[in-house]
Amino acid sequence: MGGVNGMGTMGAMGGVSNIGNMGAMSNMGAMGAMGNMSNMNTMSGMSSIPGMAGMAPAMSTMQGSNRLGQMGQMGQLGQMGQTQPAALGVGMQITPSMQLAQGMTGATGTSAAPGAVILVSNLNPNTIQPEHLFILCGVYGDVVRVKIMHKNRSRALVQFQLPQHAATAIAHLNGLAFQGTQIRLTPSKFPEVALPRNEEEALLTKDYSKSKIHRFKSQESYKHIHPPSSVLHLSRLPSEANQMYVTQLFVTHGFQPKKVHMFPNDKNMAFVELNSTQEAAEALVALHNKSFGDNLYLRAAFSRHAQLT
């Protein structure tokens, strides 16, 4: 195995800290990537690999193990699946619940996972506010912080709890017509959005890490992600809501619905079709979390329907 001579005390094997526990490596005879195992004469007891019983439990760190029998990159150790970052253990399978748990524990906005910050550009500098981006981007992920650039208000940074949330927002909102411009969303080089340093910056930088209206509190929430469309889904309407009530609600905020469809079995929900996707996006930003009193707040999201029949 190249320059590995003292394999009796192997060590970490390039990040594998506890090989005895790696179920995926229980049969190293199937590991094509590990090259010529027959040359590992110094590894006494490894002829019967299962369990790796011949390897000492306390294996010291391998020095100069850049080539383990021409292993190259250990990106695939015998079909070990998607590899989690080293802090969580090499070879661990990433599941949606693990990703969700990572985003919900300790994600207070003081630190961010790599890839959790996006750059939003081509904004309308005369109308854009941090709250607008919080609500719009919050349709696709839990937003921790928003910072509109002081020297160029057509650009902003948005920090999410999870990189997956940032990627979802880019996939759905990039190119969206919003407030008269076509906004652009791209990954940012910044690892996190810094808190404001003075009162002037505080007007354009907001922290939403403790917001009570984050949408993604359970895996069930991910089932309701839909691309922007001209149809909105409303929920948590007051009990007295009807077609006229919902229409007037939108008119009061400067929007004229094309159609309003109340749910026959649930008067607290409705579909509302606007004249364009841009108008629907702006109506969502204006109406989401509107208070009706008695601790009742409207919820608005893009519907799976492109139009109402």
C-alpha positions as a LaTeX table, in Angstrom:
\begin{tabular}{lrrr}
\hline
Residue & $x$ (\AA) & $y$ (\AA) & $z$ (\AA) \\
\hline
Met1 & 0.00 & 0.00 & 0.00 \\
Gly2 & 2.46 & 2.64 & $-1.19$ \\
Gly3 & 4.28 & 4.28 & 1.69 \\
Val4 & 2.22 & 2.63 & 4.42 \\
Asn5 & 4.68 & 0.33 & 6.23 \\
Gly6 & 3.49 & 0.22 & 9.78 \\
Met7 & $-0.10$ & $-0.86$ & 9.18 \\
Gly8 & $-0.28$ & $-2.76$ & 12.46 \\
Thr9 & $-1.16$ & 0.54 & 14.02 \\
Met10 & $-3.03$ & 2.12 & 11.12 \\
Gly11 & $-4.70$ & 5.16 & 12.58 \\
Ala12 & $-7.47$ & 7.17 & 11.12 \\
Met13 & $-7.24$ & 5.95 & 7.47 \\
Gly14 & $-7.90$ & 9.41 & 6.02 \\
Gly15 & $-10.71$ & 10.45 & 8.31 \\
Val16 & $-12.20$ & 7.04 & 9.25 \\
Ser17 & $-11.84$ & 7.30 & 13.00 \\
Asn18 & $-13.49$ & 4.04 & 14.01 \\
Ile19 & $-13.25$ & 1.43 & 11.30 \\
Gly20 & $-14.61$ & $-1.27$ & 13.54 \\
Asn21 & $-17.95$ & 0.52 & 13.53 \\
Met22 & $-18.20$ & 1.11 & 9.81 \\
Gly23 & $-20.81$ & $-1.37$ & 8.72 \\
Ala24 & $-20.27$ & $-0.46$ & 5.11 \\
Met25 & $-16.64$ & $-1.69$ & 5.40 \\
Ser26 & $-17.51$ & $-5.03$ & 7.00 \\
Asn27 & $-16.42$ & $-6.80$ & 3.84 \\
Met28 & $-13.38$ & $-5.02$ & 2.50 \\
Gly29 & $-12.94$ & $-7.69$ & $-0.10$ \\
Ala30 & $-15.78$ & $-5.90$ & $-1.98$ \\
Met31 & $-14.04$ & $-2.54$ & $-1.85$ \\
Gly32 & $-12.77$ & $-2.21$ & $-5.37$ \\
Ala33 & $-11.47$ & 1.24 & $-4.59$ \\
Met34 & $-8.96$ & $-0.14$ & $-2.07$ \\
Gly35 & $-6.87$ & $-1.65$ & $-4.77$ \\
Asn36 & $-4.56$ & $-4.61$ & $-4.09$ \\
Met37 & $-5.32$ & $-5.83$ & $-0.59$ \\
Ser38 & $-3.05$ & $-8.87$ & $-1.02$ \\
Asn39 & $-0.02$ & $-6.63$ & $-0.60$ \\
Met40 & $-1.03$ & $-5.64$ & 2.91 \\
Asn41 & 1.18 & $-8.33$ & 4.50 \\
Thr42 & 1.89 & $-6.33$ & 7.60 \\
Met43 & $-1.80$ & $-6.16$ & 8.50 \\
Ser44 & $-1.86$ & $-9.43$ & 10.41 \\
Gly45 & $-5.26$ & $-10.98$ & 10.91 \\
Met46 & $-6.96$ & $-9.16$ & 8.01 \\
Ser47 & $-7.28$ & $-12.22$ & 5.83 \\
Ser48 & $-10.69$ & $-12.73$ & 7.39 \\
Ile49 & $-11.91$ & $-9.16$ & 7.11 \\
Pro50 & $-15.43$ & $-9.23$ & 8.66 \\
Gly51 & $-15.36$ & $-7.35$ & 11.93 \\
Met52 & $-11.73$ & $-6.30$ & 11.25 \\
Ala53 & $-10.80$ & $-8.34$ & 14.34 \\
Gly54 & $-7.10$ & $-8.41$ & 13.41 \\
Met55 & $-6.79$ & $-4.65$ & 13.65 \\
Ala56 & $-5.88$ & $-3.18$ & 17.02 \\
Pro57 & $-8.70$ & $-1.07$ & 18.53 \\
Ala58 & $-6.34$ & 1.80 & 19.24 \\
Met59 & $-4.77$ & 2.44 & 15.85 \\
Ser60 & $-2.42$ & 5.41 & 15.81 \\
Thr61 & $-2.56$ & 8.07 & 13.13 \\
Met62 & $-1.17$ & 7.07 & 9.74 \\
Gln63 & 1.49 & 9.42 & 8.47 \\
Gly64 & 2.14 & 9.66 & 4.78 \\
Ser65 & $-1.01$ & 7.73 & 3.83 \\
Asn66 & $-1.80$ & 9.82 & 0.81 \\
Arg67 & $-2.04$ & 6.66 & $-1.23$ \\
Leu68 & $-3.68$ & 3.64 & 0.36 \\
Gly69 & $-3.05$ & 1.09 & $-2.34$ \\
Gln70 & $-3.89$ & 3.69 & $-5.01$ \\
Met71 & $-7.19$ & 4.39 & $-3.30$ \\
Gly72 & $-7.30$ & 7.92 & $-4.68$ \\
Gln73 & $-10.25$ & 9.79 & $-3.35$ \\
Met74 & $-12.31$ & 7.91 & $-0.79$ \\
Gly75 & $-15.54$ & 9.41 & $-2.10$ \\
Gln76 & $-17.05$ & 5.94 & $-2.48$ \\
Leu77 & $-16.12$ & 3.28 & 0.06 \\
Gly78 & $-17.94$ & 0.27 & $-1.26$ \\
Gln79 & $-21.28$ & 2.00 & $-1.94$ \\
Met80 & $-21.33$ & 3.81 & 1.41 \\
Gly81 & $-23.85$ & 6.37 & 0.15 \\
Gln82 & $-23.78$ & 10.11 & 0.62 \\
Thr83 & $-21.05$ & 11.19 & 2.98 \\
Gln84 & $-21.78$ & 13.49 & 5.88 \\
Pro85 & $-19.24$ & 16.14 & 6.91 \\
Ala86 & $-16.41$ & 14.79 & 9.04 \\
Ala87 & $-17.81$ & 16.33 & 12.22 \\
Leu88 & $-20.76$ & 13.95 & 12.00 \\
Gly89 & $-18.76$ & 10.90 & 11.06 \\
Val90 & $-17.51$ & 9.61 & 7.72 \\
Gly91 & $-19.91$ & 7.35 & 5.92 \\
Met92 & $-23.07$ & 8.42 & 7.76 \\
Gln93 & $-26.14$ & 8.39 & 5.52 \\
Ile94 & $-27.80$ & 11.80 & 5.21 \\
Thr95 & $-31.55$ & 11.68 & 5.60 \\
Pro96 & $-34.14$ & 14.49 & 5.34 \\
Ser97 & $-34.79$ & 14.23 & 9.06 \\
Met98 & $-31.07$ & 14.67 & 9.78 \\
Gln99 & $-30.96$ & 17.73 & 7.53 \\
Leu100 & $-34.02$ & 19.18 & 9.22 \\
Ala101 & $-32.60$ & 18.49 & 12.68 \\
Gln102 & $-29.34$ & 20.21 & 11.75 \\
Gly103 & $-31.25$ & 23.33 & 10.70 \\
Met104 & $-33.46$ & 23.41 & 13.79 \\
Thr105 & $-30.79$ & 22.92 & 16.45 \\
Gly106 & $-28.57$ & 25.83 & 17.27 \\
Ala107 & $-29.56$ & 27.77 & 14.14 \\
Thr108 & $-30.08$ & 31.04 & 15.92 \\
Gly109 & $-28.60$ & 33.25 & 13.24 \\
Thr110 & $-25.24$ & 33.65 & 14.97 \\
Ser111 & $-23.60$ & 31.16 & 12.62 \\
Ala112 & $-24.42$ & 29.58 & 9.31 \\
Ala113 & $-23.65$ & 26.41 & 7.44 \\
Pro114 & $-21.63$ & 26.94 & 4.24 \\
Gly115 & $-23.96$ & 27.81 & 1.39 \\
Ala116 & $-26.74$ & 29.20 & 3.57 \\
Val117 & $-26.36$ & 32.79 & 2.30 \\
Ile118 & $-27.59$ & 34.02 & $-1.08$ \\
Leu119 & $-27.19$ & 37.26 & $-2.99$ \\
Val120 & $-30.39$ & 38.83 & $-4.32$ \\
Ser121 & $-29.73$ & 41.42 & $-7.02$ \\
Asn122 & $-31.67$ & 43.63 & $-9.45$ \\
Leu123 & $-34.10$ & 44.61 & $-6.70$ \\
Asn124 & $-36.14$ & 47.78 & $-6.93$ \\
Pro125 & $-34.11$ & 50.12 & $-4.67$ \\
Asn126 & $-37.05$ & 52.48 & $-4.21$ \\
Thr127 & $-39.45$ & 49.93 & $-2.75$ \\
Ile128 & $-37.55$ & 46.95 & $-1.35$ \\
Gln129 & $-37.54$ & 46.40 & 2.42 \\
Pro130 & $-35.94$ & 43.61 & 4.51 \\
Glu131 & $-39.42$ & 42.38 & 5.49 \\
His132 & $-40.31$ & 41.86 & 1.82 \\
Leu133 & $-37.36$ & 39.52 & 1.29 \\
Phe134 & $-37.98$ & 37.78 & 4.59 \\
Ile135 & $-41.52$ & 36.86 & 3.57 \\
Leu136 & $-40.83$ & 36.13 & $-0.10$ \\
Cys137 & $-37.72$ & 34.00 & 0.47 \\
Gly138 & $-39.39$ & 32.51 & 3.54 \\
Val139 & $-41.79$ & 30.65 & 1.26 \\
Tyr140 & $-38.89$ & 28.33 & 0.41 \\
Gly141 & $-36.81$ & 28.29 & 3.59 \\
Asp142 & $-36.50$ & 29.74 & 7.07 \\
Val143 & $-34.75$ & 33.10 & 6.80 \\
Val144 & $-32.38$ & 34.06 & 9.62 \\
Arg145 & $-31.16$ & 37.47 & 8.49 \\
Val146 & $-31.65$ & 39.96 & 5.65 \\
Lys147 & $-29.28$ & 42.78 & 4.76 \\
Ile148 & $-29.95$ & 45.31 & 2.00 \\
Met149 & $-26.70$ & 46.87 & 0.83 \\
His150 & $-26.42$ & 50.48 & 2.01 \\
Lys151 & $-24.39$ & 51.66 & $-0.99$ \\
Asn152 & $-26.43$ & 49.71 & $-3.53$ \\
Arg153 & $-29.99$ & 49.02 & $-2.46$ \\
Ser154 & $-30.71$ & 46.92 & $-5.51$ \\
Arg155 & $-28.67$ & 44.14 & $-3.85$ \\
Ala156 & $-29.25$ & 42.22 & $-0.63$ \\
Leu157 & $-27.93$ & 39.23 & 1.30 \\
Val158 & $-30.34$ & 36.65 & 2.69 \\
Gln159 & $-29.21$ & 34.06 & 5.22 \\
Phe160 & $-31.17$ & 30.83 & 5.71 \\
Gln161 & $-31.05$ & 28.25 & 8.45 \\
Leu162 & $-30.06$ & 25.52 & 5.99 \\
Pro163 & $-28.11$ & 25.45 & 2.71 \\
Gln164 & $-30.97$ & 23.33 & 1.32 \\
His165 & $-33.35$ & 26.23 & 1.98 \\
Ala166 & $-31.05$ & 28.63 & 0.14 \\
Ala167 & $-30.80$ & 26.28 & $-2.85$ \\
Thr168 & $-34.59$ & 25.87 & $-2.96$ \\
Ala169 & $-35.11$ & 29.64 & $-2.93$ \\
Ile170 & $-32.64$ & 30.11 & $-5.79$ \\
Ala171 & $-34.31$ & 27.36 & $-7.82$ \\
His172 & $-37.79$ & 28.88 & $-7.46$ \\
Leu173 & $-37.27$ & 32.64 & $-7.23$ \\
Asn174 & $-34.40$ & 33.38 & $-9.60$ \\
Gly175 & $-35.80$ & 35.40 & $-12.49$ \\
Leu176 & $-39.08$ & 36.22 & $-10.72$ \\
Ala177 & $-40.72$ & 39.52 & $-11.64$ \\
Phe178 & $-41.12$ & 41.42 & $-8.37$ \\
Gln179 & $-41.82$ & 45.10 & $-7.69$ \\
Gly180 & $-41.24$ & 45.99 & $-11.33$ \\
Thr181 & $-37.89$ & 44.23 & $-11.84$ \\
Gln182 & $-36.71$ & 40.70 & $-12.56$ \\
Ile183 & $-34.79$ & 39.68 & $-9.46$ \\
Arg184 & $-31.70$ & 37.46 & $-9.54$ \\
Leu185 & $-30.70$ & 34.98 & $-6.86$ \\
Thr186 & $-27.23$ & 33.44 & $-6.69$ \\
Pro187 & $-25.10$ & 31.78 & $-4.00$ \\
Ser188 & $-23.07$ & 34.24 & $-1.92$ \\
Lys189 & $-19.42$ & 34.00 & $-0.98$ \\
Phe190 & $-20.22$ & 35.23 & 2.53 \\
Pro191 & $-20.65$ & 32.56 & 5.22 \\
Glu192 & $-23.17$ & 34.64 & 7.17 \\
Val193 & $-24.86$ & 38.03 & 7.29 \\
Ala194 & $-23.25$ & 40.34 & 9.83 \\
Leu195 & $-25.33$ & 42.22 & 12.34 \\
Pro196 & $-25.58$ & 46.01 & 11.86 \\
Arg197 & $-22.76$ & 48.14 & 13.21 \\
Asn198 & $-24.66$ & 51.42 & 13.46 \\
Glu199 & $-28.17$ & 52.88 & 13.36 \\
Glu200 & $-28.04$ & 53.48 & 9.63 \\
Glu201 & $-27.22$ & 49.84 & 8.90 \\
Ala202 & $-29.89$ & 48.75 & 11.37 \\
Leu203 & $-32.56$ & 50.17 & 9.07 \\
Leu204 & $-31.51$ & 47.81 & 6.30 \\
Thr205 & $-30.35$ & 44.76 & 8.28 \\
Lys206 & $-32.84$ & 42.65 & 10.21 \\
Asp207 & $-32.46$ & 39.52 & 12.31 \\
Tyr208 & $-35.31$ & 36.99 & 12.02 \\
Ser209 & $-33.69$ & 34.09 & 13.84 \\
Lys210 & $-36.37$ & 34.14 & 16.54 \\
Ser211 & $-39.32$ & 34.77 & 14.24 \\
Lys212 & $-42.49$ & 32.87 & 15.09 \\
Ile213 & $-43.64$ & 32.67 & 11.48 \\
His214 & $-40.93$ & 30.42 & 10.09 \\
Arg215 & $-42.71$ & 27.88 & 7.91 \\
Phe216 & $-40.44$ & 24.84 & 8.14 \\
Lys217 & $-40.97$ & 23.54 & 11.65 \\
Ser218 & $-41.61$ & 19.95 & 10.57 \\
Gln219 & $-41.02$ & 17.69 & 7.59 \\
Glu220 & $-44.71$ & 18.05 & 6.70 \\
Ser221 & $-44.00$ & 21.67 & 5.71 \\
Tyr222 & $-41.78$ & 20.57 & 2.82 \\
Lys223 & $-44.78$ & 19.01 & 1.08 \\
His224 & $-46.29$ & 22.44 & 0.48 \\
Ile225 & $-43.47$ & 23.94 & $-1.60$ \\
His226 & $-44.66$ & 25.02 & $-5.06$ \\
Pro227 & $-43.16$ & 27.29 & $-7.74$ \\
Pro228 & $-44.44$ & 30.86 & $-7.95$ \\
Ser229 & $-47.76$ & 31.10 & $-9.78$ \\
Ser230 & $-50.65$ & 33.51 & $-10.15$ \\
Val231 & $-52.74$ & 31.47 & $-7.68$ \\
Leu232 & $-52.29$ & 31.85 & $-3.92$ \\
His233 & $-53.42$ & 29.47 & $-1.22$ \\
Leu234 & $-54.79$ & 31.22 & 1.87 \\
Ser235 & $-55.32$ & 29.61 & 5.24 \\
Arg236 & $-56.33$ & 30.75 & 8.73 \\
Leu237 & $-59.02$ & 33.06 & 7.44 \\
Pro238 & $-61.57$ & 34.23 & 10.02 \\
Ser239 & $-64.73$ & 32.19 & 10.39 \\
Glu240 & $-66.88$ & 34.90 & 8.76 \\
Ala241 & $-64.77$ & 34.89 & 5.58 \\
Asn242 & $-66.55$ & 34.40 & 2.26 \\
Gln243 & $-65.85$ & 35.25 & $-1.36$ \\
Met244 & $-66.73$ & 38.93 & $-0.93$ \\
Tyr245 & $-64.70$ & 39.18 & 2.29 \\
Val246 & $-61.55$ & 37.78 & 0.62 \\
Thr247 & $-61.99$ & 39.94 & $-2.47$ \\
Gln248 & $-62.27$ & 43.07 & $-0.34$ \\
Leu249 & $-59.22$ & 42.00 & 1.66 \\
Phe250 & $-57.11$ & 42.05 & $-1.50$ \\
Val251 & $-58.67$ & 45.25 & $-2.88$ \\
Thr252 & $-57.87$ & 47.04 & 0.37 \\
His253 & $-54.19$ & 46.21 & $-0.18$ \\
Gly254 & $-54.21$ & 47.34 & $-3.82$ \\
Phe255 & $-54.84$ & 44.03 & $-5.62$ \\
Gln256 & $-57.80$ & 42.99 & $-7.77$ \\
Pro257 & $-58.35$ & 39.21 & $-7.76$ \\
Lys258 & $-59.52$ & 37.50 & $-10.93$ \\
Lys259 & $-61.15$ & 34.63 & $-9.06$ \\
Val260 & $-61.73$ & 33.60 & $-5.45$ \\
His261 & $-62.55$ & 30.01 & $-4.61$ \\
Met262 & $-63.56$ & 29.22 & $-1.02$ \\
Phe263 & $-62.98$ & 25.67 & 0.22 \\
Pro264 & $-66.46$ & 24.10 & 0.55 \\
Asn265 & $-65.53$ & 22.08 & 3.64 \\
Asp266 & $-63.21$ & 24.59 & 5.27 \\
Lys267 & $-64.19$ & 28.26 & 5.26 \\
Asn268 & $-60.82$ & 29.15 & 6.74 \\
Met269 & $-59.07$ & 28.41 & 3.42 \\
Ala270 & $-59.33$ & 29.78 & $-0.11$ \\
Phe271 & $-57.63$ & 29.94 & $-3.50$ \\
Val272 & $-57.16$ & 33.41 & $-5.00$ \\
Glu273 & $-56.06$ & 33.93 & $-8.59$ \\
Leu274 & $-54.33$ & 37.21 & $-9.45$ \\
Asn275 & $-53.62$ & 38.70 & $-12.87$ \\
Ser276 & $-49.97$ & 37.62 & $-12.97$ \\
Thr277 & $-47.31$ & 35.77 & $-11.01$ \\
Gln278 & $-45.70$ & 39.12 & $-10.14$ \\
Glu279 & $-48.95$ & 40.41 & $-8.68$ \\
Ala280 & $-49.41$ & 37.18 & $-6.74$ \\
Ala281 & $-45.89$ & 37.43 & $-5.29$ \\
Glu282 & $-46.46$ & 41.03 & $-4.23$ \\
Ala283 & $-49.86$ & 40.17 & $-2.73$ \\
Leu284 & $-48.28$ & 37.31 & $-0.80$ \\
Val285 & $-45.68$ & 39.68 & 0.66 \\
Ala286 & $-48.35$ & 42.24 & 1.55 \\
Leu287 & $-50.84$ & 39.84 & 3.14 \\
His288 & $-48.91$ & 36.97 & 4.69 \\
Asn289 & $-49.11$ & 37.09 & 8.49 \\
Lys290 & $-51.80$ & 39.80 & 8.42 \\
Ser291 & $-53.49$ & 39.94 & 11.82 \\
Phe292 & $-57.24$ & 39.47 & 12.13 \\
Gly293 & $-57.15$ & 39.87 & 15.90 \\
Asp294 & $-57.68$ & 37.20 & 18.57 \\
Asn295 & $-54.24$ & 35.76 & 17.79 \\
Leu296 & $-55.34$ & 34.86 & 14.24 \\
Tyr297 & $-52.84$ & 35.51 & 11.43 \\
Leu298 & $-53.31$ & 34.91 & 7.72 \\
Arg299 & $-51.05$ & 32.41 & 5.97 \\
Ala300 & $-50.37$ & 32.83 & 2.24 \\
Ala301 & $-48.38$ & 30.60 & $-0.09$ \\
Phe302 & $-48.11$ & 29.82 & $-3.77$ \\
Ser303 & $-50.62$ & 27.20 & $-4.86$ \\
Arg304 & $-49.88$ & 24.12 & $-6.92$ \\
His305 & $-52.48$ & 25.42 & $-9.40$ \\
Ala306 & $-51.34$ & 27.61 & $-12.31$ \\
Gln307 & $-54.86$ & 28.98 & $-12.68$ \\
Leu308 & $-58.37$ & 28.43 & $-11.36$ \\
Thr309 & $-61.05$ & 26.94 & $-13.59$ \\
\hline
\end{tabular}
